[in-house]
C-alpha cells in the first residue's frame, strides 16, 4: 500500500503522463469506434440482423467494460495503476485483432466483450492518477485534454477506416501472414489493434504518482464505504450523472450513423467516415479543451458548479440537434447539424469527471470514478445502440433507420432538461460539504 504523498509531481512530468494516457485513450476509442463504421460488410459476411449488430455495439462491449470497472477502481485505490493500465492496453488491443478473425456472431461477441474488459482498466486508473498529479484548481485542463481523446479517437478511426476501405476496394484480395486472405473489414480490425500492443510497454515506464488523501484518511476504504458515501447522497450523484448518461446514450446510438447515411442518402461508408472525421477532428478536441479552460476560469471566479454548468450546456445542445440531424433532407444539411451536435457531446463529456471528483473524497475517487463509468457506460451502451437496433427491426423498418436514430435523444434526452434547477442546487450543497471536510 502506497503512502500519501506530500507534493505533486512536476508540471512537465505530470503533463507527459497525461499525454501518454491520452494516447492510450485515443487507441481505446479507435478500437471501440471502428465497429460502427464496418456494420454493413460485417452484417453481410456474418449474416447478422440489426438487433444482433446492436448487441455487438452495446451489450457485448458493456458486459465487462462496465462491470469490471468497480473491482478495477478498487485496485486503482490500492495497487500500481501504471501496471493495471499497461495490462488493459495489451488485452483490448489483442482482442481487437481477434475481432478481425471472427467467423460468426458468437466469435465477434466474445472478442468485443474482451475489448471491453481491457478498456475498463483505463479511466478509473487515469482519473485517479491525474487527481494525484494536479491540485484541484488545475485539474480541468488535463482532464479535458484526456477527454478530448473521445472525438480525436473517433476522428482518427474514421480516417483510418476510410483509407483502408478505399484501398481494399482497389485490390482483388488482402493477404495477411499466418491468416491468409481476409476481408477488408477483417484487415481493418487487425491494423487498428496492433499499435496498442506497442504502447503497453511504454505505459509501464511511467512513474506512479504519490497518493493524496483527504485530511485524516490513511488507507483506501472498502467498497462498502464508497457505496455508503454515494448512497447517502444518491439524489445529488444521480441528478448530475443523468446528464452524462444522456450524452453517452446519444453518442453511442450514433454508432449507427454510417449505415444510416448509406441507407437514407446513399452515402458510402468510406465517404461518410472521411467527412465525419474532419467534423470530429475540427470540432471535438477544440470544444473539449475550451470547456476545460472555461471550467478552470469559472472556478477561479468562484463558480463552484462550473463543471456541472458546462455539462448542462452540452446537453441543451446535443439533445435537439441529435433529434434533428437524422431527419434532415440531405447529406449536407445533416452534417451541418452534426457539427453542433458534436460540440454538445464534447461539452457534456469534458467536465463530467471533474464534477465528480469535486464532490468525492480523494481516498475513494478510484472506486467512485469506476462506479460513474459503470453507470454511464451501461446506460450509453445498452440504451443507445440497442434501442436503435430494436426500433429499426421492430418499429420503423430497416429502410427507415434514420427515424430510429432520431428517436433515441427524444426519448432519453428531453426529460433531462427538467432536472437542471434541482441538479445545480444539490451539487452546490455537496461541493460546500466537501470543501468543509478538507478534500483536495
N, C-alpha and C positions, 0 to 999 in steps of 0.2 A: 504494500500500500504506500503510495507516494505521499509525502508530507506537503502541507500547504506551503506555497511559495510566498516570498515577501515582496517580490517585484515582478514586473512584466519583462518579457524578452525585449531586445532592442527592436525599434520600429522596423528597421531594414529586414531583420531576420523574420519578424512576425509576418511581414508582407510577402517575403519569399515563401513561407509556409502556406499562406493563403493562395498564392499563385499556383503552387503545386497541387493543392487540394482542389482548386478551381479547375485545373486541367483534368483531374480525375472526375470531377462532376460533369465537365463537358463530355468526356468519353462515356460516362454512365448514361447521360441523356441521349447521346447518339445511339447507343446500344438499345435504349428503351424506345426511342422515337422511330427508329428505322422500320419497324414492323408496319406502322401505319402507311408508309409510302410504298409498301410492297404487297398490299392487300389483294389487289386483283390477280397478279400472277400466282401468289400463294393459294388463293381461293380456287383458281382454275387447276393448278397442278395437284393439290391435295384434295380437291373436290369437297370444299367446305361451304357451309351456309353463312349468311351474315351473322346469325346468332353465335355460331362457333367462332367466327372472327372476333366478335365482341368479347367472348370468353378469353381468347388469347390476348387481346389488348388490355383487358381488365382483370378478370378473375385469376388467370394463371399467374400474372406478374404480382398481383396484390397478396396472394396467399402467404408468401414468405416475406415479401418486401414490407408489408405492414406488420405481420405478427412477429417476425424476428426482431423488429425494432426495439421492443421492450427489453428482452434479455440483452440485446446488444447495448442499449442505453445503460442498463445496469452495469455491464462490463466497462462501458466508457467512463463511468464514475469511479472505477477501481483499477483497471488494468492499463497497459500501454496502448494508447489509442492509435499510434502510428502503425503498430503491428496489425491491429484489427482492420484498419483501412487498407493496408497492403494486401492482406489476405482476401478482403472483399473484392478489390480490383481484379485480382487474379481469377477469382471464382466467376464473377459476372462476365469477364472477357472470354474465358474458356467456354462458358455457356452460350455466349453469343455466336461463337464459332460453331458450336454444336447445333444451334438453330438452323444453320445453313445445311446441316446434314439430315434434317428431319424428313421422314418419309410419309408421315401421316399426322393426324390431329394429336394423337397421344404423345408422339415424339416431340412435336412442337410445344405442346402444353408443358411437358416436363422441362424442356430447355428454358422456356420463359419463366417457369417457377424458379429455376436455379439462378437465372439472371436477377430476379427479384431478391432472392436470398443474399446474393453477393452485394447488391446495391444497398441493401438495408444497413450495412455497416457504416456507410459514408457520412450521412448528415448528422446523426447523433454524435459521432466522434468529432466531426469537423466543428460543429457549433460549440461543443464543449471546449475544444482547443482554441477557437477564436476568443471565447469568453475569458479564457485564461491567458490570452496574449495581448488583449487590448482592454483598457479601462472602459467603464460603462459609457462615458460621453464620446468615445471614439470607436464604438463597435458598429455604428450604422454603415459606414463606408466599406469596411472589409466584408460585412455580411451581405451588403448589396452587390459588391464585386463578385462574391461567390455565387449569389443567387442569379446573377446575370448569365451564368452558365446554362440556365434553362433555355433562354432564347438563343444564346450562342451555339449551344449543342444542337438545338433543333435546326438552326440555320446551316451549320456545317453538315449535319445529317442530310438535309435536303440537297445541298450542293453535291455532296459526295455520291448520294444515291442517284441523282440526276445524271451525273457524269458517268457512273458505272452502267446505268441502264441504257444511256445513249450509246456508249461504247459497245455494250454487249449486243445491241441490235445490229451492229455493223460487222460482227464476226459470226461465222457459222456455228462455232461451238467454243466453250470455255473449258480448258483442261487444267485441273489442279493436281499437283503431285500427291500421290497416295490416294486421292479421291476419284481421279478420272474426270470424265465430263460432268459438268454441273450446270444448272440453270442460272440465268443472270441473278435472280433473287437469292439463290443459294450463295453465289460468289460474293454478293453484296454483304451478307451476314459475316462471311469469313474475313473479308477485308476490314470491316469496321471493328471486329473483335480483337484482331491482332495487336493494335497499339497498346491496349491496356495491359497485355502480358509484358510489355517492355516498361511500362510505367511503374508497375508494382514494386520492383526492386528499388526504384528511386524514392518511393514513399518511405521505405524502410530507413533511409538515411536521415530523415527528418528528426530533429530533437524533440523529445516530449516536453511540452511547456509545463512549468510548475503550476500546481493547482491552487486556486484562490477560493477560499470558503467564507461563508457568512460568519460574522463575528460569533465566537463561542462554539462553532462546529469544528470537530476534529476528524470525523470519519464520514464516509459516504453512507447515508442511511439505506435501509432496506426498501423494497418496493412498497411495503405497507405504509411507510412514512410518506413517500411521494403520493401514493393514491389517497391517503388521508388529507394531505395538503390540497390536492386538486379537488377531491370530493367535497371538502368543506367550502370550496369557492367555485363550485361547478357552474353556477349561473354566469359568473364572470368569465371563466375559461370558455364555456360553450358559446356564449354570445359573440365573442370575437373570433373564435375558431370557426364558427359557422361561415363567416365571410370568406375565410381562406378556403373552406371546403367548397363553397360556390365557385371560387376561382379554379380549383382543381377539377371539379366536375365538368365545367365548361371547357377547360383546357384539354382534358383527356378525351372528351367527346369529339374534339377536333382531330383526333387520330383518324377519323372518317373523312377528313376533308379531301384527301387525294382521290378516293373513289367517288366522293360527292361531285367534285369538279368534273371527273370523267363522265359520270352518268348524267349529270344535269346539263353541262355545257360542252361536253365532248373534248375536254382538255386532257391530253395525255399526262400520265403520272409524272414523267420526267420534266415536262414543261411546267406543271404545277409546282413541282419540287424546286425548280430553278427560281421561279418568281417568288414563291413563298420564302425561299432562303434569303433573298435580297430584302424582303419586308422584315423578316426576323432579325437579320444582322444589322439593318439600318435603324430599326426602331427599338428592339428589345433591350440590348445591353445599355444603350444610351438612357432609356427610360428608367431602368433599374438603378443605374448609378446616380442619376439625377435624384431619384427617390431616396437613396442613401444619403446624398448630400443634404437634401431638404430635411431629412429626419434629424441629422446632427445639428443643422442650423436651427430648426424649430425647437429642438431640445435645449439648445443653448439659450434660446429666448424664453425658456420657462414653459414651453408647451409639452407637458409630461405625457400627453396622449398622442404625440407626433406620429409614432409608427402606426397606431390604430387609425388615425385620420387618413394616412396615405393608403392604407388597405381599403378603407371605406370609399375613398375617391375612386380607386381602381375598380371596385365592384360596381359603382354607379356608372362607370364607362363600359365595362365588359358585358354586363347583362343585356342592355338594349342593343348594342352592336352585335352581340352573339346571336340574338334573335333575328336581326335584320339581314346580316351578311348572306346566309344561305338562301334568302328569299329574293335577292336582287335579280334583275332581269338578264344580266350578262356577266362575263368574267371580270371586266374592267371595274364595274361598279361594285362587284362583290369584294375584290381586292382593296378597293378604296375604303370600304367599311372595315375590312380586316385590319388595315393599318391602325385604326383607332382601337379596335378590339385588342390588338397586340399590346398597345400602350396600356390599356386597362388591366390586362393579365399581368404585365410586367410590374405595374404599380402595386397590385394586390399581392404579388409574390415577393416583393423586395424587402418588406419590413416585418413579415409575419413572425419570424424567429426573434427579431429584435423586440417586438412587442411582448412575446412570450417570456424572454429572459428578464425583461424589466419587472415582471411580477412573480418571478420564481426564485427561491433561494438558490445560491450557487451550488450547494452540495447535492442538489437533486436535478440540476439542469440537464445532464445527460439523459437521465430517465424520463424527465418531463418532455424534452425535445423528441425523444423516441415515441412517447405516447402521442404527442402532437402530430408527428409524421404518420403514425399508425392511423389516427383518426382521419386526417386529411387525405391520406393515400387510399384508405378503404372507401371513403366517400367518393373520391375522384375516379378511382379505377373501377369500382363496382357500379356506381350510378351513372358515370359518364358514357364510356363506350358500350357498356352492356345495355343501357336504356336505348341508345341509338339502334343497336342490332335488333332488339326486341320490337321496337316501333317500326323498323324497316320491314321485318319479316311478317309482323302480325297486325299492323295498323295501316301504314301508308303504302306499303309495297316497295320492293327493291328499286323500282324506277323512280320513286319519289324520296330518295334518301335525304334530299335537302330539307324536307319537312321534318323528318325525324331528328336531324341535327339541330334545326331551329327550335324544336320543342324543348330541348334539354335546358337551355338557360331560362326559358319562360317558366318551366315547372319548378326548378330549384332556385333560380336567382331572384325572382320578383319578391318572394317573402322576406328576403334578407334586408330589403330596403326599409321595412317596418321596424327592424331591430336597432337601427342606428342610434336613436337617443338613449335607449337603455344600455346598450353596449358601451357607449362612451362614459356614462356616469359610473357604471360598476367598475370599469377598467381604471378610472382615475382614483377611485377609492382604494383599489388594491395596490396601485403604484405608491400611494401615500403610505400604506401599511408596510410595504417592503422597504421603503426608504427609512421609516422609523425603526425597522428591525436591523438596519445596518447592512443590507445586502449590497454586493459590489458587482 
